[in-house]
Amino acid sequence: MTSIQLFDDDLDIAGVPAPASNPTPAPVEPATILVVASQEAAQDGSYQALVSQLSIKGRVEMQMVDRIVEGGESHASS
């Protein structure tokens, strides 16, 4: 004969199984998507089209490649 051990929260007072609780998942924060484009992509409209598509999925940060490298330093190879 097999015995089963039940815990207090498995049954209510009438002996009916307690409903399973479904914990509410924590809200997911939208992702920040970085889009880096060239001048050509900005001029032909593909940059803005991509940004529009991605904005549905989260916050989009837009950067132009020339602004990122402006003032950058060049290091000689060793």
Backbone as XML, in Angstrom:
<?xml version="1.0"?>
<chain id="A" units="angstrom">
  <residue number="1" name="MET">
    <atom name="N" x="0.833" y="-1.165" z="0.000"/>
    <atom name="CA" x="0.000" y="0.000" z="0.000"/>
    <atom name="C" x="0.885" y="1.238" z="0.000"/>
  </residue>
  <residue number="2" name="THR">
    <atom name="N" x="0.540" y="2.211" z="-0.848"/>
    <atom name="CA" x="1.315" y="3.430" z="-0.966"/>
    <atom name="C" x="0.634" y="4.525" z="-0.187"/>
  </residue>
  <residue number="3" name="SER">
    <atom name="N" x="1.420" y="5.311" z="0.551"/>
    <atom name="CA" x="0.837" y="6.440" z="1.279"/>
    <atom name="C" x="1.278" y="7.738" z="0.627"/>
  </residue>
  <residue number="4" name="ILE">
    <atom name="N" x="0.416" y="8.741" z="0.718"/>
    <atom name="CA" x="0.692" y="10.050" z="0.143"/>
    <atom name="C" x="0.612" y="11.076" z="1.263"/>
  </residue>
  <residue number="5" name="GLN">
    <atom name="N" x="1.581" y="11.940" z="1.320"/>
    <atom name="CA" x="1.569" y="12.992" z="2.329"/>
    <atom name="C" x="1.106" y="14.284" z="1.665"/>
  </residue>
  <residue number="6" name="LEU">
    <atom name="N" x="0.067" y="14.904" z="2.203"/>
    <atom name="CA" x="-0.468" y="16.158" z="1.682"/>
    <atom name="C" x="-0.064" y="17.307" z="2.591"/>
  </residue>
  <residue number="7" name="PHE">
    <atom name="N" x="0.130" y="18.451" z="2.022"/>
    <atom name="CA" x="0.456" y="19.641" z="2.788"/>
    <atom name="C" x="-0.818" y="20.429" z="3.021"/>
  </residue>
  <residue number="8" name="ASP">
    <atom name="N" x="-0.809" y="21.263" z="4.048"/>
    <atom name="CA" x="-1.999" y="22.045" z="4.421"/>
    <atom name="C" x="-2.577" y="22.849" z="3.266"/>
  </residue>
  <residue number="9" name="ASP">
    <atom name="N" x="-1.724" y="23.388" z="2.394"/>
    <atom name="CA" x="-2.233" y="24.255" z="1.335"/>
    <atom name="C" x="-2.730" y="23.475" z="0.120"/>
  </residue>
  <residue number="10" name="ASP">
    <atom name="N" x="-2.619" y="22.137" z="0.159"/>
    <atom name="CA" x="-3.112" y="21.332" z="-0.949"/>
    <atom name="C" x="-4.628" y="21.174" z="-0.922"/>
  </residue>
  <residue number="11" name="LEU">
    <atom name="N" x="-5.234" y="21.194" z="0.248"/>
    <atom name="CA" x="-6.675" y="20.995" z="0.388"/>
    <atom name="C" x="-7.282" y="22.116" z="1.215"/>
  </residue>
  <residue number="12" name="ASP">
    <atom name="N" x="-8.522" y="22.465" z="0.871"/>
    <atom name="CA" x="-9.212" y="23.425" z="1.733"/>
    <atom name="C" x="-9.925" y="22.645" z="2.838"/>
  </residue>
  <residue number="13" name="ILE">
    <atom name="N" x="-10.705" y="23.305" z="3.666"/>
    <atom name="CA" x="-11.336" y="22.663" z="4.823"/>
    <atom name="C" x="-12.291" y="21.550" z="4.393"/>
  </residue>
  <residue number="14" name="ALA">
    <atom name="N" x="-12.968" y="21.709" z="3.257"/>
    <atom name="CA" x="-13.907" y="20.697" z="2.786"/>
    <atom name="C" x="-13.195" y="19.537" z="2.094"/>
  </residue>
  <residue number="15" name="GLY">
    <atom name="N" x="-11.872" y="19.582" z="1.997"/>
    <atom name="CA" x="-11.135" y="18.511" z="1.362"/>
    <atom name="C" x="-11.012" y="18.663" z="-0.143"/>
  </residue>
  <residue number="16" name="VAL">
    <atom name="N" x="-11.384" y="19.845" z="-0.655"/>
    <atom name="CA" x="-11.299" y="20.106" z="-2.083"/>
    <atom name="C" x="-9.915" y="20.671" z="-2.384"/>
  </residue>
  <residue number="17" name="PRO">
    <atom name="N" x="-9.268" y="20.197" z="-3.446"/>
    <atom name="CA" x="-7.941" y="20.724" z="-3.783"/>
    <atom name="C" x="-7.984" y="22.234" z="-4.005"/>
  </residue>
  <residue number="18" name="ALA">
    <atom name="N" x="-6.982" y="22.912" z="-3.494"/>
    <atom name="CA" x="-6.891" y="24.369" z="-3.656"/>
    <atom name="C" x="-6.542" y="24.682" z="-5.102"/>
  </residue>
  <residue number="19" name="PRO">
    <atom name="N" x="-7.094" y="25.770" z="-5.632"/>
    <atom name="CA" x="-6.763" y="26.130" z="-7.019"/>
    <atom name="C" x="-5.280" y="26.486" z="-7.133"/>
  </residue>
  <residue number="20" name="ALA">
    <atom name="N" x="-4.710" y="26.113" z="-8.249"/>
    <atom name="CA" x="-3.302" y="26.440" z="-8.491"/>
    <atom name="C" x="-3.185" y="27.943" z="-8.703"/>
  </residue>
  <residue number="21" name="SER">
    <atom name="N" x="-2.208" y="28.531" z="-8.065"/>
    <atom name="CA" x="-2.023" y="29.972" z="-8.241"/>
    <atom name="C" x="-1.068" y="30.218" z="-9.396"/>
  </residue>
  <residue number="22" name="ASN">
    <atom name="N" x="-1.425" y="31.136" z="-10.237"/>
    <atom name="CA" x="-0.568" y="31.532" z="-11.356"/>
    <atom name="C" x="0.023" y="32.890" z="-11.035"/>
  </residue>
  <residue number="23" name="PRO">
    <atom name="N" x="1.293" y="32.916" z="-10.626"/>
    <atom name="CA" x="1.884" y="34.213" z="-10.299"/>
    <atom name="C" x="1.944" y="35.113" z="-11.534"/>
  </residue>
  <residue number="24" name="THR">
    <atom name="N" x="1.658" y="36.380" z="-11.306"/>
    <atom name="CA" x="1.712" y="37.348" z="-12.391"/>
    <atom name="C" x="3.170" y="37.645" z="-12.718"/>
  </residue>
  <residue number="25" name="PRO">
    <atom name="N" x="3.554" y="37.477" z="-13.990"/>
    <atom name="CA" x="4.951" y="37.757" z="-14.333"/>
    <atom name="C" x="5.269" y="39.242" z="-14.183"/>
  </residue>
  <residue number="26" name="ALA">
    <atom name="N" x="6.505" y="39.508" z="-13.843"/>
    <atom name="CA" x="6.947" y="40.899" z="-13.710"/>
    <atom name="C" x="6.880" y="41.576" z="-15.079"/>
  </residue>
  <residue number="27" name="PRO">
    <atom name="N" x="6.492" y="42.840" z="-15.109"/>
    <atom name="CA" x="6.442" y="43.528" z="-16.403"/>
    <atom name="C" x="7.827" y="43.607" z="-17.030"/>
  </residue>
  <residue number="28" name="VAL">
    <atom name="N" x="7.854" y="43.406" z="-18.329"/>
    <atom name="CA" x="9.115" y="43.433" z="-19.062"/>
    <atom name="C" x="9.341" y="44.842" z="-19.583"/>
  </residue>
  <residue number="29" name="GLU">
    <atom name="N" x="10.509" y="45.365" z="-19.290"/>
    <atom name="CA" x="10.853" y="46.700" z="-19.751"/>
    <atom name="C" x="11.238" y="46.629" z="-21.230"/>
  </residue>
  <residue number="30" name="PRO">
    <atom name="N" x="10.719" y="47.540" z="-22.040"/>
    <atom name="CA" x="11.067" y="47.495" z="-23.462"/>
    <atom name="C" x="12.572" y="47.651" z="-23.669"/>
  </residue>
  <residue number="31" name="ALA">
    <atom name="N" x="13.063" y="46.964" z="-24.661"/>
    <atom name="CA" x="14.487" y="47.016" z="-24.984"/>
    <atom name="C" x="14.832" y="48.351" z="-25.641"/>
  </residue>
  <residue number="32" name="THR">
    <atom name="N" x="16.067" y="48.775" z="-25.468"/>
    <atom name="CA" x="16.576" y="49.924" z="-26.203"/>
    <atom name="C" x="17.396" y="49.377" z="-27.355"/>
  </residue>
  <residue number="33" name="ILE">
    <atom name="N" x="17.021" y="49.770" z="-28.561"/>
    <atom name="CA" x="17.657" y="49.268" z="-29.767"/>
    <atom name="C" x="18.497" y="50.387" z="-30.368"/>
  </residue>
  <residue number="34" name="LEU">
    <atom name="N" x="19.767" y="50.115" z="-30.588"/>
    <atom name="CA" x="20.670" y="51.094" z="-31.174"/>
    <atom name="C" x="20.747" y="50.869" z="-32.675"/>
  </residue>
  <residue number="35" name="VAL">
    <atom name="N" x="20.455" y="51.915" z="-33.441"/>
    <atom name="CA" x="20.559" y="51.853" z="-34.898"/>
    <atom name="C" x="21.600" y="52.883" z="-35.321"/>
  </residue>
  <residue number="36" name="VAL">
    <atom name="N" x="22.647" y="52.418" z="-35.989"/>
    <atom name="CA" x="23.702" y="53.293" z="-36.484"/>
    <atom name="C" x="23.626" y="53.267" z="-38.005"/>
  </residue>
  <residue number="37" name="ALA">
    <atom name="N" x="23.555" y="54.455" z="-38.604"/>
    <atom name="CA" x="23.389" y="54.528" z="-40.055"/>
    <atom name="C" x="24.456" y="55.387" z="-40.695"/>
  </residue>
  <residue number="38" name="SER">
    <atom name="N" x="24.648" y="55.128" z="-41.961"/>
    <atom name="CA" x="25.545" y="55.950" z="-42.765"/>
    <atom name="C" x="24.739" y="57.085" z="-43.399"/>
  </residue>
  <residue number="39" name="GLN">
    <atom name="N" x="25.443" y="58.016" z="-43.968"/>
    <atom name="CA" x="24.794" y="59.131" z="-44.662"/>
    <atom name="C" x="23.956" y="58.608" z="-45.839"/>
  </residue>
  <residue number="40" name="GLU">
    <atom name="N" x="24.469" y="57.598" z="-46.530"/>
    <atom name="CA" x="23.747" y="57.027" z="-47.674"/>
    <atom name="C" x="22.410" y="56.422" z="-47.250"/>
  </residue>
  <residue number="41" name="ALA">
    <atom name="N" x="22.404" y="55.696" z="-46.123"/>
    <atom name="CA" x="21.168" y="55.084" z="-45.632"/>
    <atom name="C" x="20.158" y="56.141" z="-45.223"/>
  </residue>
  <residue number="42" name="ALA">
    <atom name="N" x="20.647" y="57.245" z="-44.670"/>
    <atom name="CA" x="19.750" y="58.335" z="-44.291"/>
    <atom name="C" x="19.141" y="58.988" z="-45.527"/>
  </residue>
  <residue number="43" name="GLN">
    <atom name="N" x="19.909" y="59.097" z="-46.592"/>
    <atom name="CA" x="19.428" y="59.758" z="-47.806"/>
    <atom name="C" x="18.460" y="58.893" z="-48.601"/>
  </residue>
  <residue number="44" name="ASP">
    <atom name="N" x="18.673" y="57.574" z="-48.623"/>
    <atom name="CA" x="17.787" y="56.729" z="-49.437"/>
    <atom name="C" x="16.523" y="56.270" z="-48.702"/>
  </residue>
  <residue number="45" name="GLY">
    <atom name="N" x="16.394" y="56.636" z="-47.420"/>
    <atom name="CA" x="15.174" y="56.322" z="-46.674"/>
    <atom name="C" x="15.199" y="54.999" z="-45.936"/>
  </residue>
  <residue number="46" name="SER">
    <atom name="N" x="16.216" y="54.176" z="-46.151"/>
    <atom name="CA" x="16.249" y="52.872" z="-45.489"/>
    <atom name="C" x="16.462" y="52.998" z="-43.975"/>
  </residue>
  <residue number="47" name="TYR">
    <atom name="N" x="17.179" y="54.020" z="-43.556"/>
    <atom name="CA" x="17.417" y="54.270" z="-42.128"/>
    <atom name="C" x="16.105" y="54.540" z="-41.413"/>
  </residue>
  <residue number="48" name="GLN">
    <atom name="N" x="15.314" y="55.459" z="-41.932"/>
    <atom name="CA" x="14.046" y="55.806" z="-41.294"/>
    <atom name="C" x="13.069" y="54.627" z="-41.345"/>
  </residue>
  <residue number="49" name="ALA">
    <atom name="N" x="13.098" y="53.864" z="-42.440"/>
    <atom name="CA" x="12.215" y="52.697" z="-42.541"/>
    <atom name="C" x="12.551" y="51.669" z="-41.461"/>
  </residue>
  <residue number="50" name="LEU">
    <atom name="N" x="13.844" y="51.435" z="-41.238"/>
    <atom name="CA" x="14.267" y="50.487" z="-40.210"/>
    <atom name="C" x="13.885" y="50.978" z="-38.819"/>
  </residue>
  <residue number="51" name="VAL">
    <atom name="N" x="14.108" y="52.247" z="-38.555"/>
    <atom name="CA" x="13.748" y="52.823" z="-37.256"/>
    <atom name="C" x="12.254" y="52.675" z="-37.003"/>
  </residue>
  <residue number="52" name="SER">
    <atom name="N" x="11.439" y="52.913" z="-38.020"/>
    <atom name="CA" x="9.987" y="52.770" z="-37.881"/>
    <atom name="C" x="9.597" y="51.335" z="-37.550"/>
  </residue>
  <residue number="53" name="GLN">
    <atom name="N" x="10.228" y="50.367" z="-38.207"/>
    <atom name="CA" x="9.942" y="48.958" z="-37.942"/>
    <atom name="C" x="10.342" y="48.561" z="-36.522"/>
  </residue>
  <residue number="54" name="LEU">
    <atom name="N" x="11.509" y="49.018" z="-36.097"/>
    <atom name="CA" x="12.024" y="48.620" z="-34.789"/>
    <atom name="C" x="11.320" y="49.320" z="-33.633"/>
  </residue>
  <residue number="55" name="SER">
    <atom name="N" x="10.737" y="50.474" z="-33.872"/>
    <atom name="CA" x="10.092" y="51.218" z="-32.787"/>
    <atom name="C" x="8.896" y="50.460" z="-32.208"/>
  </residue>
  <residue number="56" name="ILE">
    <atom name="N" x="8.365" y="49.512" z="-32.950"/>
    <atom name="CA" x="7.277" y="48.665" z="-32.441"/>
    <atom name="C" x="7.794" y="47.758" z="-31.332"/>
  </residue>
  <residue number="57" name="LYS">
    <atom name="N" x="9.059" y="47.356" z="-31.404"/>
    <atom name="CA" x="9.642" y="46.412" z="-30.453"/>
    <atom name="C" x="10.222" y="47.071" z="-29.212"/>
  </residue>
  <residue number="58" name="GLY">
    <atom name="N" x="10.452" y="48.367" z="-29.248"/>
    <atom name="CA" x="11.037" y="49.033" z="-28.088"/>
    <atom name="C" x="11.524" y="50.426" z="-28.435"/>
  </residue>
  <residue number="59" name="ARG">
    <atom name="N" x="12.253" y="50.995" z="-27.496"/>
    <atom name="CA" x="12.812" y="52.334" z="-27.680"/>
    <atom name="C" x="13.986" y="52.252" z="-28.644"/>
  </residue>
  <residue number="60" name="VAL">
    <atom name="N" x="14.035" y="53.162" z="-29.603"/>
    <atom name="CA" x="15.094" y="53.155" z="-30.604"/>
    <atom name="C" x="15.988" y="54.369" z="-30.404"/>
  </residue>
  <residue number="61" name="GLU">
    <atom name="N" x="17.280" y="54.105" z="-30.264"/>
    <atom name="CA" x="18.265" y="55.184" z="-30.203"/>
    <atom name="C" x="18.917" y="55.274" z="-31.578"/>
  </residue>
  <residue number="62" name="MET">
    <atom name="N" x="18.865" y="56.443" z="-32.170"/>
    <atom name="CA" x="19.374" y="56.625" z="-33.525"/>
    <atom name="C" x="20.681" y="57.401" z="-33.498"/>
  </residue>
  <residue number="63" name="GLN">
    <atom name="N" x="21.672" y="56.889" z="-34.229"/>
    <atom name="CA" x="22.967" y="57.547" z="-34.330"/>
    <atom name="C" x="23.445" y="57.481" z="-35.776"/>
  </residue>
  <residue number="64" name="MET">
    <atom name="N" x="24.228" y="58.478" z="-36.135"/>
    <atom name="CA" x="24.860" y="58.498" z="-37.455"/>
    <atom name="C" x="26.332" y="58.151" z="-37.260"/>
  </residue>
  <residue number="65" name="VAL">
    <atom name="N" x="26.872" y="57.337" z="-38.143"/>
    <atom name="CA" x="28.237" y="56.858" z="-37.992"/>
    <atom name="C" x="29.245" y="58.007" z="-37.983"/>
  </residue>
  <residue number="66" name="ASP">
    <atom name="N" x="29.007" y="59.053" z="-38.765"/>
    <atom name="CA" x="29.963" y="60.160" z="-38.795"/>
    <atom name="C" x="30.005" y="60.917" z="-37.470"/>
  </residue>
  <residue number="67" name="ARG">
    <atom name="N" x="28.914" y="60.939" z="-36.745"/>
    <atom name="CA" x="28.903" y="61.609" z="-35.438"/>
    <atom name="C" x="29.606" y="60.778" z="-34.379"/>
  </residue>
  <residue number="68" name="ILE">
    <atom name="N" x="29.586" y="59.485" z="-34.545"/>
    <atom name="CA" x="30.248" y="58.604" z="-33.575"/>
    <atom name="C" x="31.762" y="58.699" z="-33.720"/>
  </residue>
  <residue number="69" name="VAL">
    <atom name="N" x="32.250" y="58.712" z="-34.951"/>
    <atom name="CA" x="33.693" y="58.705" z="-35.163"/>
    <atom name="C" x="34.297" y="60.100" z="-35.180"/>
  </residue>
  <residue number="70" name="GLU">
    <atom name="N" x="33.486" y="61.132" z="-35.227"/>
    <atom name="CA" x="33.988" y="62.500" z="-35.221"/>
    <atom name="C" x="34.792" y="62.745" z="-33.942"/>
  </residue>
  <residue number="71" name="GLY">
    <atom name="N" x="35.984" y="63.237" z="-34.094"/>
    <atom name="CA" x="36.815" y="63.524" z="-32.923"/>
    <atom name="C" x="37.460" y="62.279" z="-32.338"/>
  </residue>
  <residue number="72" name="GLY">
    <atom name="N" x="37.311" y="61.128" z="-32.998"/>
    <atom name="CA" x="37.916" y="59.907" z="-32.511"/>
    <atom name="C" x="39.416" y="59.933" z="-32.696"/>
  </residue>
  <residue number="73" name="GLU">
    <atom name="N" x="40.079" y="59.051" z="-31.981"/>
    <atom name="CA" x="41.533" y="58.992" z="-32.085"/>
    <atom name="C" x="41.940" y="57.783" z="-32.884"/>
  </residue>
  <residue number="74" name="SER">
    <atom name="N" x="43.024" y="57.905" z="-33.596"/>
    <atom name="CA" x="43.580" y="56.815" z="-34.365"/>
    <atom name="C" x="44.842" y="56.346" z="-33.668"/>
  </residue>
  <residue number="75" name="HIS">
    <atom name="N" x="44.952" y="55.053" z="-33.467"/>
    <atom name="CA" x="46.134" y="54.503" z="-32.813"/>
    <atom name="C" x="46.903" y="53.652" z="-33.815"/>
  </residue>
  <residue number="76" name="ALA">
    <atom name="N" x="48.209" y="53.804" z="-33.803"/>
    <atom name="CA" x="49.064" y="53.024" z="-34.699"/>
    <atom name="C" x="49.055" y="51.558" z="-34.261"/>
  </residue>
  <residue number="77" name="SER">
    <atom name="N" x="49.106" y="50.664" z="-35.233"/>
    <atom name="CA" x="49.179" y="49.227" z="-34.924"/>
    <atom name="C" x="50.536" y="48.906" z="-34.372"/>
  </residue>
  <residue number="78" name="SER">
    <atom name="N" x="50.614" y="47.964" z="-33.441"/>
    <atom name="CA" x="51.919" y="47.582" z="-32.904"/>
    <atom name="C" x="52.468" y="46.380" z="-33.601"/>
  </residue>
</chain>
